[in-house]
Amino acid sequence: MPDVLADTSFQPHYRYLRALAYRMLGSRAEAEDVVQDAWLRWQSADRSQVENARAFLSRTVTHLCLDRLQSARLRREQYVGVWLPEPLVDEAMDFHPGPDVATEHAQDVSIAFMLALERLSTLERAAFLLHDVFDLDFDEIGRRLQRSPAAVRQLASRARQHVKTDYARREVQAEEGARLLQAFGTALARGDVEELAKLLVEDAEFLSDGGGLVAAVPRPLQGAERVAKALVGFAKLVDWSRVRFRSVDINGLHGWLLHDVDGTPIQTLALRPGPDGRVADIYIMRNPQKLQHLRQPPE
């Protein structure tokens, strides 16, 4: 968005706004569209009436996201199979709101965190993000959501409990994640179900998003042995002579980007380690609409 970034009155807020929009919507493309729309509104705003540009712009982005979330809820209800957020490949830090935001979840764009947010109501999600992630007070959030401070405090508290139940944050050392990814890839390449199962926690979960456009597991698959058998089975169906892959960072997790020799992205795979150093969750994105920004140069 060259016009947006060239605007010196808007550029200092761009990263913050995009980070907010991505966490609200779970879509990289939609987040950028919302920021673009916010910038257009900024161009027509009476700047003499704006006391705080950051507050004005983030309020605008919040309302734009709430409007989109209303229609997104209907789309999600009609979504075919498992829904996963649009992957951030080697760009998770680009969606960090900036050094002025240092709350517990400020840097977190992990898939597990995004899925926990997805289970919240629209207003719960907004209240939780604005308070617990973007560190705004309840008076300001109430103005944005057109609710009383007490009401948004209750929304945020309820959301916090849901997130705490659904999601446990765990810091993973880079070396640990890389080691696990390498061991996972070796076992998968060998087609060794038993070896692969040993790398998974007992109740490991496998989520695959095809959006109804390409083949994917239609519902979450659980259990180390079941997941290992499914992954080995799928790997045997792939023509690996046409597949290229590279290790990447996917929403802060270690994983791979797979693409065809013509550069078309096939899928991403990300591993979430569990507390004992084994894989707890496997996330595979295959929906081509969510992968189109990952196209590679053809060979």
N, C-alpha and C positions, 0 to 999 in steps of 0.2 A: 504494500500500500504506500507507494512513494509520496502521494500528496499528504497523507496522514503524518508520516515521519518527517516530512519537510516543514511541517507547521510547527514552529518553535514554541507556540503557546499550547500545543497539544502533545507534542512528543514526550515531555517529561512524565506524562500520565499514561502513556500508551501501554507500557508493560503491566502496570498495576491494573488497568482496565481489562486487558486481555486475560490476565490471570483470573480476575473475578468472573468474567464471562465464561471462560472454559470450565471453571468449577461449577458454575450455575447450570451450564448446558451439557457438558460432557462431550462437546464437539469442537474440535479445533477450527473447522471451517465456519461454523456458526458463530463462534466467538469472534473471529476476525470480521465477519459480516456485521455483528452487533457493534464492534468498535468503529467500524467504518460509518455505520448509521449515527453513532454518537458524535463522531467528528462532523458529519454533515449538519447535525443539529447545533453543534458548537459554532459553525460558520454563520448560522442565522440568528444566534443568540444575541441579546443585548448585553454586551460585556459590562456595561456600566452598572447593571443590576446584579452582577455576579460577584459576591464577596469572596468566595472560595472556589477556584476552578476545579480542584480535585473533588470536592464535595458535589458540585454541580454535575460533573461528568460521570462520577460513579453512581449518582442518583439516576442519571439518564440511562446508563448501562443496566442498572438494576431493573428499572421499569421495562426496558426493551427485552431483557432476559425473562422477566415474569410473563410478558405477553407471549414469548416463544414457548415457554414451558407449558402454558395452558394447552397449546396445540400439540406440543411434544408429548404430553401425557396420552392424548388420544392415539398418536402415532405409535407410542411404545406399547399401548394395549393391543394394537394390531400388528406389532412387529413379529416377524416369523422367527421363532427360535430364541436363542439367548441374545440379549443386548449387552454389548460392551462399549465403553467410551472410545472415541476415535483416538488412535494411538499417537503419542508424542514420541517420535523416534529421534534420539540424540538431540532433543531440544527441550527437555523437561525444565531446565533452568530458565529458558526463555519465558516460561509461564509462571515464574516466581514473581510475586508482586513487587519485590524490591527490598532494599536494605531497611526501609522505614517500617516494614512489617516483619515482626520477629516472633509471632505467636507459634504455638506448638505445631499447628498444621499448615503454617504459611508456605512451606516448601513442598508440601505433600500433594502430588498429583498421581499417586500410585493407583493402579486399577482397583485394588481392594477398597481404598478410600473413596474413589469415585462411585463404586457400586454401593457403598454404604450411604452416600449422599443420595443416590438414585432411589433408595427406599423411603426417603422422607417425602412429606407433602411439599408442595411448591413453597408455601410460606415458611414451613419449618426449615427447609433447605436455605432459603434466603436469610432467615434470622440467624441460623447457626453460622453460615459462612460470613455474614457481615460482622457478627460479634466475635466468634471464636477464631476465625481465620484472619479477617481483615480489621479486627480490633476496633470496631466502632461502638460508641455507647448506645444504650437502648433508646435514648431520646431521639438520636439521629436516625436509628433504624426504624423507629415508630413513624417518623415523618416520611421516610422512604416507602414504607409498606402501608401507610395510612392506617396504622393501628396504634393503640396506646402503648407507652413504654412497658407497662405491666403485662400487656398481651404478648408483646414480642419477647419479653423476658421468659414467659412461659413457653412460647414456641421454641426458643433457643434451648431451654432446659430439656424439653421433651425430645428435641432433635439430638441433643448431646447424649442422652441416655440410649437412644436408638443406635447412634454411631458407636458408642462404647460397647454395646452388645454385639453389633455386627462386625466390628473392626478393631483389631488389636495392632497397634503400630509396633514395628520392630526394625530397629536400625541394623542394616546388614553391611558388613565390611566388604569392600570391593573384591578383595581376594577370595572371600568365601563365596560370593555370588559367581565369580568367574570359574572357580573350581567346580562348583555345582553344575554350572552350565556345561563345562567340558565333560564331566562324568556323565551327565544326562545325554549329551550328544554321542558319546562313545557307545553307551549301552543301546541307544536307539539305532545307531548305524549297524551294530552287530545283530540287531533283532533279538536281543536277549531280554525276554520278558521278566525273568527272575531278577536279573541284575538291575533292570530299570525299576522294578517294584521296590527294591531295597533302598532306592534313592528317594522314594516317596513316603510321606507320613501315612499312617494307616488309613486315615480318612481324607486323603488327598482329593482335591476337586479339580475337574477339567472342564473349562468353559470355552466354547467355540462359537463365534459370531459369523454367520454367513449372510444374515439379513434376508434369507429366502432367495438369494441370487446365486449362490454357489453352495456346494455340499458342505455341511457342518453338522456337528452333533446337535440335535434339536433341543436337548435339555442338559442341565449339568450332570456330569458323570462323576460318581464318587467311589472311593475305595482304591487302594494302591494297585491291587492286582487287576481290577477291571480297567483302570486308567492305563496301566502299562500294556495290557493286551490290546486295547483300542489304539494306542499310539503306534505300537509295532505293526499292527494290522494296516493302519493308514499309510505308514511309511513304505510298506511293500507295494502300495498301489501307485507310488510316485515314480515318474521317469526322471531319475536323478541326473541323467545326462543333459537335461534341459534346464536344470535348476541351479541357480547360483545363490549363495547366502553369505551373509557377513554378520559378525557379532555387533550388536547395537544396544543402546540404552533405550528401553521402552517404558515410559512413565516412571523412570527411576529404577526400573528392574532390569536385570541382565536378560538378554534374549537374542533372537535372530530375526533378520529381515530376509525373506526368501523371495526371489524374483526370477522370471523367465529370462532366457538369453536375449530376448528383445527388449528387456528392461521393465516389462509389466510386473508390478508387485503381485505376488501370489498370497502371501500371508506374513503376519508377524507372530512370533511365539515368545512369551515372557514367562519367567519362572519366579514365583514368590516363595522364598525360603520360609520354613517353619522354625519354631524355637529351638529345635534340636539339630539344625543344620541340614535337614532334608527338605525336599520340595513339598510345600503345602498346597499350592495352587498353580495351575497351568492355564494361561490365557492365550488363546489363538484367535487372531482377527483375520477373517477371510473375506469379509464384505468388501467388494471392490470399490464401492462408493466411499468407504472410509480409508481406503488405501491409495486413492488416486494421486494424492500429493507426494507419494513415496516412489514415483516412477524413477527408474534408473536409466542412465545412458545405455543404449544397446551395444552389444559387443561388436 
